[in-house]
Amino acid sequence: MSLIDFHIRNMQDSDAKDVLEIYQQGIDSDNASFLEKAPNWEHFNNSHIKQPRLIATDKKVVVGWAALSTIETTGQFGGVCEVSIYIAENYRNNGVGSTLLKNLIELAEKLNIWTLEANIFPENTASIKLHKKFGFRIVGTRERVSIMKRGVYKGKWRDVTLMERRSSVAGI
């Protein structure tokens, strides 16, 4: 599929159905999450910070999303967030992820978020490559983080590659 006309905008509550469907597609790939199924909108809404949350659309169809969540709740890591980025199955490898991540980084820096981290399954080489393209580096491997409860890895321990991007403009 050739992506000809996609746009980035802020996520809205009216995007919930599309966001959660794309989230589930990522989960179903077996290389995006330990979750068995996408959460409900209330849980999603409460687990991601309100801004920035971005949507990519192609001819008004939601084809991807990106959002941030805090990594800790005591306030000690206020400038550090975890990246979530999910692309609809039929739109992967068409520049959607690059455009979403580029915009997410720019908006995060405007909000004085100086460190972004991503936890990615080592098998998800496309996501690792995408994050490296935007200055993320591999910090290490978190070994045997959890056992998968579904899919092709059901019953197997999975490692997670921890990637980090430090801003050159925020937090200095």
NORGICOR-V518081 format. One line per field, one symbol per residue. ss: DSSP state (A for helix, B for strand, O for the rest). phi: phi as a letter, one per 30 degrees, with the letter a starting at -180 (. if undefined). Layout:
ss = ???
phi = ???
//
This chain:
ss = OOOOOBBBBBOOAAAAAAAAAAAAAAAAOOOOOOOOOOOOAAAAAAAOOOOOBBBBBBOOBBBBBBBBBBOOOOOOOOOBBBBBBBBOAAAOOOOAAAAAAAAAAAAAAAOOOOBBBBBBOOOOAAAAAAAAAOOOBBBBBBBBBBBOOOAAAOOOBBBBBBBBBBOOOOOO
phi = .cdcbcbcbddbeddeededddedededdibbadddaddddedeedcbddbdbbbcbbhicdbaabacbdcacdjdcecbbcdbbbceedcdibjddddddeddddddddciccbcbbcbdedddddddedeecidbddlccdhdacdcaidceicdbdbdccbbcdcbcic
//
